[in-house]
């Protein structure tokens, strides 16, 4: 059948995973509402929905990897789709995080009389930007340099060096996440402390969540590189992870300036 194909596109086979993912999302949504209101069985339905979604993610991505590595369906033309999709996804994430930074900037540049007309609000303790926040800020850009090293190693066909670079990237990412955990543990305020706490923990928390997602993405890429899935001609998954990671490490500079430094002076 592959020999008779006269185009370079991949017409996927029928798959049960879209409908299973939809059912898992439905169970998660209904279970979450039931759990928060508290209806009997809500926690059980929520847990089952999440498990179903995670299982669907695993088997669906497993099939995609088989199609790309073992069956060779991901031609140059097919690879354009994931690349464009990754770029659009990152653009949407930029807009998502921009909304939280805008909320913080709006509240800090024009503080209302309800919070004393000053920023940070009167009576709210803040973190010293010269301590852990300053120490944590260069770590993510450094990990971005490490993931670029891994990319160049893949392009040069140096598999072991690429694995070492990805290990370095993931290690720096874990250190950064650990430092953010220390920040939250030592923070003199909480998310319920006026508009400052809401904007601070929302913006930095969602950025930290993106760091965790990117770390998992890079761990999977490291495992695939170790198993020999990535080659210099075919490494779209790694490219998507690297682009996402560069977005994460560059964004770190914005909360440091607009939230930690501006909010801590």
N, C-alpha and C positions, 0 to 999 in steps of 0.2 A: 504493500500500500504506500509506503514511503517513497519507493522508486517511481511510482506513477504520479506523485505530487509535482505539479508544475509551477508552484509558487513558493516563496520563502516564508510564508506565514504559518502559524500553528493554529489549527482548528481543534480546540480542546475536545476531549471525549466527555460524554455526559457524566456528571459528578453529583454525588449526594450531599456534598459538603455545604453548598450554599443554603439549602433548605434546613440542614441540621444546625448550621450557624444561626439561621433566623429563629428556629425554635428555641435554641439556647438563649438568644437575646431576649425573646419573649418571656421565657421562664425567669430570667434574671430580672427583667423589669417588673413583672407582676410580683415575683417573690420579694423584691426590694421594697415595693410599695406596701405589701402585706407585712413585712418585717418592721417597717417604720411606723405602722399604725396599730398597734401590734396585733395582727391576726394569727390565729393558730396555724402552724405549718409554713409561715412565711420564711423563716430562717432555713428550713429544709428545702423549699422550692428555690430560694436564692442560691443556696450552696449547689444544688443540682444544676441549676442554670449556668453557674460559673464553671463548674466541672465540664459541662457539655461544651461550652465555648472554648475552653482550653484544649479539650480533646479535638474539637473541630480544627482549631488553629494548627495543632500538631500534625494531624493527618493530611490537612490540605497543603501545608507547606512541604510535608514529606513528598506528596505527589508532584508538587512543582519542582522540587529538587530532582526527583527521578526523571521528569520530563526534560529538564535542562542538562543533567549530567549523563544519565544512562541512555536516554532515548535520543538526545541531540536535537530536540525540537526548537531550542532557543537560538535561532539564527540571528544574524546582525539586525535584520528587520524586526524580529520579535523583541530583541533587547531594547529597542527604542521605546516601546511601551512602558516597561518598568522604569526606565530612566526618566521619561516625562512625568510619569506618575509620582516618582520620588520627589522631583522638583516641585510639583504642584502641592504635594503633601507638606513639604518643608515651608513653602510660602504660606499655606494655611496655618501652620504652627507659628510662624512669625507674627501673623495677625492675632492669633490667640494670645500669645505672651505680650504683644504690644498693648492689648486692652488692659492688662493688669498694670503694666508700667505707666500707661496713661492715667489710670485711676490714681496711682500713687503720686504722679507728678501734678495732677489736677488738685489733689488734696493738699499737697505740700506747698505749691506755689500760691494758692489762694485759701489759706486756712480760715474756716468760718468762726464766728463768735462763739458757737457752741463748744468748740474745743480750745477756747481762749485766744483765738486769733494768732496763734504761733504754731510752729512745726519744729520738732515733735510736739504733740499736744501737752498741755500742762499736766504734770503728775505722771507722765509715761516715761518709764526707763527704756533706754535704747542701748544697743551693743556698740562698743567702741570700734569704729571701722579700721583702726590701726592694729587691731589684734587678729583674731581668727579670720574675720572677713578678708583682711589684706593678705594674710598668709594663704588663704584658700584660692584667691583670685588667679594667681599665675599657674596653678596646677592644671586647670582645664586647658588653657592654651598650650601648655607643655605636652599634655596628652594628645592635642591636635597635631603637634609636630611628630609625635610618635606614630600616630596613625598614617601620616603622610610618608613616614619612613617605611611603614608596612606596605603602602601602596607602591612605592618605588621598588621595593623588594619583589613584590608580585610581578610587576612589569619586567623586572630583570630576570625572572625565573628562579630567584633564590628563596626557596620554600621555607627553609629553617629560619632564615633571617626574618622573613615575614611573620612567622610564628612568634619569634622573640619580640618583635616590635609590637605585635598585638597583645602579648602578655604585659609589656611595659605600659601600653595604653590602658588596659583594663586595671592594672595595679594603681595607676594614677587616678583613674575614675573612682575606684573604691576608696582611696585616700580622701578624695574630694567629698564623697558622700559621707564618710566618717566625720570630717570636719564640719559639715553642715549639721550632722546630728549633734555634735558638740555645741554648735551655735544655738540650736533650739533648746538644748538642755540647760545652757547658761543664760538664755534670754530672760531679761527681767520683765518681759510683758508676754501676754498671750494673744491668741487670735481674737478674743472677745474684748480686748482693751481698745475701745474706740476705733476710729477709722484707721489709725496708724497700725494697730495690730492686724486688722482685716487686710489691708493692702500689703503689709510686710510679709505676713505668712502666706497669703495667697500667691503673690508674685514669686517669692523665693521658694515656696513649697512646690509650685507647679514646675519651676525650672529644675528643682531637685528631682522631681518625678521624671522629667525628660532625661535627666542624667542617668537615672536608673534604667529607663527603657533603652537608652543608647548603649549602656554598659552590657545589658543582656544581648543586644543586637551584635555587639563586637565579640562577646563570648562565643556566640553561635558562629560568627565568621572565623574566629580562631580555631574552633573545632573543625569546621569545614576545611580550613587551610591545612590543618594537621592531617586530615584524612585525604588530602589531595584533590578536593573538589574544585579549588580555584586555580585557574591558569592565567597566563598573561593575555590570552585571547578572550577568556570568558570569566569575568568576575563582577558581574553586574550587582550581585547581592552585596559584595564588599563595597563597591562604589556607593551604593545607597547608604550603607552604614557610615562610610567616611563622610559623605555629604551631611548626613544628619548630625554626626559628631562635631563637624566644624561649625554647624549652626549652633549647637549646644555650647561649645566652648567660647564662641564669639559673644553670644548672648550674655554670658556671665559678666562681661564688662559693664553692661548696662545696669543691672541691679546694684553692682558695687558703687557706681557713680551716683545713680539716681535715688537709691534706697539706703544703702549702708552709709555712704559718705554724706550725701545731702541730708539724710534723715538723722545722722548722728552728730552733726556739727552744732 
